[in-house]
């Protein structure tokens, strides 16, 4: 795979996310953001992927009022 091929990275990141491969999804979305820092959807999906990876490792979100 061409390391600068943004469409391929996007497809791969979606595949990882759908298959539950959270850490790989995070790394591929990070690569997309590195290649295209203005890619707003990639930033959004990176946040979702990081959230999912954290929840999978046992982290539970708390409301600010509960902190």
Backbone as CSV, one residue per row, in Angstrom:
resi,resn,N_x,N_y,N_z,CA_x,CA_y,CA_z,C_x,C_y,C_z
1,UNK,0.842,-1.172,0.000,0.000,0.000,0.000,0.892,1.241,0.000
2,UNK,0.513,2.187,-0.800,1.224,3.467,-0.844,0.988,4.182,0.491
3,UNK,2.047,4.555,1.218,1.864,5.173,2.533,1.167,6.531,2.493
4,UNK,1.052,7.128,1.326,0.389,8.422,1.200,-0.989,8.336,0.542
5,UNK,-1.500,7.117,0.368,-2.781,6.905,-0.299,-3.924,7.060,0.696
6,UNK,-4.439,8.264,0.796,-5.471,8.601,1.773,-6.740,7.738,1.648
7,UNK,-7.269,7.506,0.443,-8.467,6.663,0.343,-8.243,5.243,0.875
8,UNK,-7.071,4.686,0.638,-6.794,3.337,1.148,-6.720,3.327,2.666
9,UNK,-6.086,4.338,3.252,-6.018,4.434,4.709,-7.423,4.569,5.302
10,UNK,-8.269,5.329,4.622,-9.630,5.526,5.102,-10.403,4.213,5.100
11,UNK,-10.308,3.463,4.024,-10.982,2.162,3.959,-10.445,1.213,5.025
12,UNK,-9.143,1.204,5.206,-8.534,0.322,6.194,-8.981,0.690,7.610
13,UNK,-9.038,1.962,7.905,-9.455,2.382,9.246,-10.908,1.989,9.511
14,UNK,-11.757,2.141,8.533,-13.163,1.737,8.690,-13.272,0.225,8.895
15,UNK,-12.470,-0.528,8.156,-12.458,-1.985,8.314,-12.066,-2.356,9.744
16,UNK,-10.977,-1.770,10.226,-10.529,-2.062,11.590,-11.604,-1.711,12.613
17,UNK,-12.242,-0.582,12.433,-13.274,-0.146,13.381,-14.441,-1.136,13.376
18,UNK,-14.878,-1.545,12.186,-16.009,-2.469,12.084,-15.691,-3.841,12.655
19,UNK,-14.437,-4.271,12.555,-14.027,-5.583,13.052,-13.635,-5.566,14.529
20,UNK,-13.730,-4.390,15.160,-13.406,-4.297,16.570,-11.918,-4.249,16.868
21,UNK,-11.132,-3.952,15.871,-9.673,-3.856,16.035,-9.350,-2.407,16.398
22,UNK,-9.672,-2.045,17.640,-9.671,-0.653,18.077,-8.312,0.031,17.973
23,UNK,-7.267,-0.605,18.461,-5.941,0.026,18.447,-5.447,0.257,17.015
24,UNK,-5.706,-0.701,16.145,-5.320,-0.530,14.743,-6.119,0.599,14.097
25,UNK,-7.390,0.708,14.452,-8.211,1.797,13.930,-7.644,3.145,14.374
26,UNK,-7.254,3.239,15.639,-6.670,4.488,16.145,-5.420,4.836,15.359
27,UNK,-4.538,3.872,15.164,-3.281,4.148,14.446,-3.530,4.568,12.999
28,UNK,-4.507,3.949,12.338,-4.762,4.334,10.949,-5.411,5.714,10.864
29,UNK,-6.327,6.028,11.786,-6.905,7.373,11.788,-5.854,8.424,12.122
30,UNK,-4.925,8.100,13.022,-3.825,9.025,13.308,-2.999,9.284,12.057
31,UNK,-2.786,8.253,11.265,-2.038,8.412,10.023,-2.799,9.299,9.033
32,UNK,-4.097,9.121,8.959,-4.901,9.958,8.064,-4.795,11.421,8.478
33,UNK,-4.895,11.686,9.768,-4.798,13.055,10.265,-3.407,13.630,9.997
34,UNK,-2.391,12.792,10.094,-1.035,13.243,9.789,-0.914,13.623,8.308
35,UNK,-1.517,12.804,7.447,-1.461,13.074,6.010,-2.312,14.279,5.610
36,UNK,-3.434,14.454,6.282,-4.370,15.523,5.932,-4.905,16.168,7.213
37,UNK,-4.140,17.088,7.810,-4.522,17.686,9.092,-5.859,18.432,9.072
38,UNK,-6.339,18.827,7.918,-7.604,19.546,7.816,-8.801,18.628,7.552
39,UNK,-8.585,17.326,7.629,-9.640,16.353,7.365,-10.516,16.222,8.622
40,UNK,-11.585,17.002,8.656,-12.455,17.048,9.834,-13.078,15.686,10.142
41,UNK,-13.623,14.958,9.149,-14.181,13.640,9.468,-13.145,12.690,10.079
42,UNK,-11.900,12.774,9.643,-10.862,11.903,10.210,-10.617,12.234,11.677
43,UNK,-10.627,13.517,12.022,-10.480,13.912,13.421,-11.649,13.375,14.256
44,UNK,-12.833,13.478,13.718,-14.023,12.973,14.406,-13.912,11.468,14.639
45,UNK,-13.593,10.732,13.580,-13.510,9.275,13.692,-12.337,8.841,14.569
46,UNK,-11.263,9.617,14.585,-10.150,9.331,15.490,-10.623,9.449,16.936
47,UNK,-11.399,10.466,17.235,-11.940,10.609,18.584,-12.826,9.441,18.969
48,UNK,-13.682,9.011,18.046,-14.549,7.855,18.302,-13.707,6.601,18.519
49,UNK,-12.706,6.399,17.678,-11.848,5.214,17.798,-11.093,5.220,19.126
50,UNK,-10.577,6.385,19.538,-9.874,6.471,20.822,-10.837,6.191,21.978
51,UNK,-12.030,6.719,21.888,-13.032,6.478,22.925,-13.340,4.984,23.030
52,UNK,-13.569,4.347,21.884,-13.878,2.913,21.877,-12.722,2.082,22.416
53,UNK,-11.505,2.443,22.052,-10.331,1.714,22.542,-10.205,1.867,24.052
54,UNK,-10.459,3.060,24.560,-10.375,3.291,26.004,-11.457,2.507,26.746
55,UNK,-12.660,2.494,26.226,-13.751,1.738,26.862,-13.438,0.253,26.863
56,UNK,-12.837,-0.226,25.777,-12.493,-1.641,25.692,-11.456,-2.032,26.748
57,UNK,-10.605,-1.083,27.113,-9.563,-1.376,28.100,-10.049,-1.170,29.532
58,UNK,-11.343,-0.843,29.697,-11.909,-0.750,31.031,-12.222,0.658,31.507
59,UNK,-11.897,1.669,30.740,-12.185,3.046,31.131,-13.671,3.313,31.026
60,UNK,-14.206,3.998,32.011,-15.609,4.393,31.987,-15.694,5.915,32.023
61,UNK,-16.420,6.507,31.096,-16.548,7.972,31.094,-17.349,8.454,32.292
62,UNK,-17.040,9.670,32.750,-17.775,10.286,33.845,-18.248,11.656,33.392
63,UNK,-19.400,12.027,33.855,-19.910,13.356,33.593,-19.099,14.358,34.400
64,UNK,-18.962,15.561,33.885,-18.220,16.577,34.617,-18.806,16.824,35.998
65,UNK,-20.117,16.706,36.133,-20.749,16.917,37.421,-20.400,15.811,38.425
66,UNK,-19.946,14.659,37.920,-19.573,13.531,38.786,-18.094,13.532,39.138
67,UNK,-17.315,14.395,38.510,-15.855,14.392,38.707,-15.473,14.936,40.057
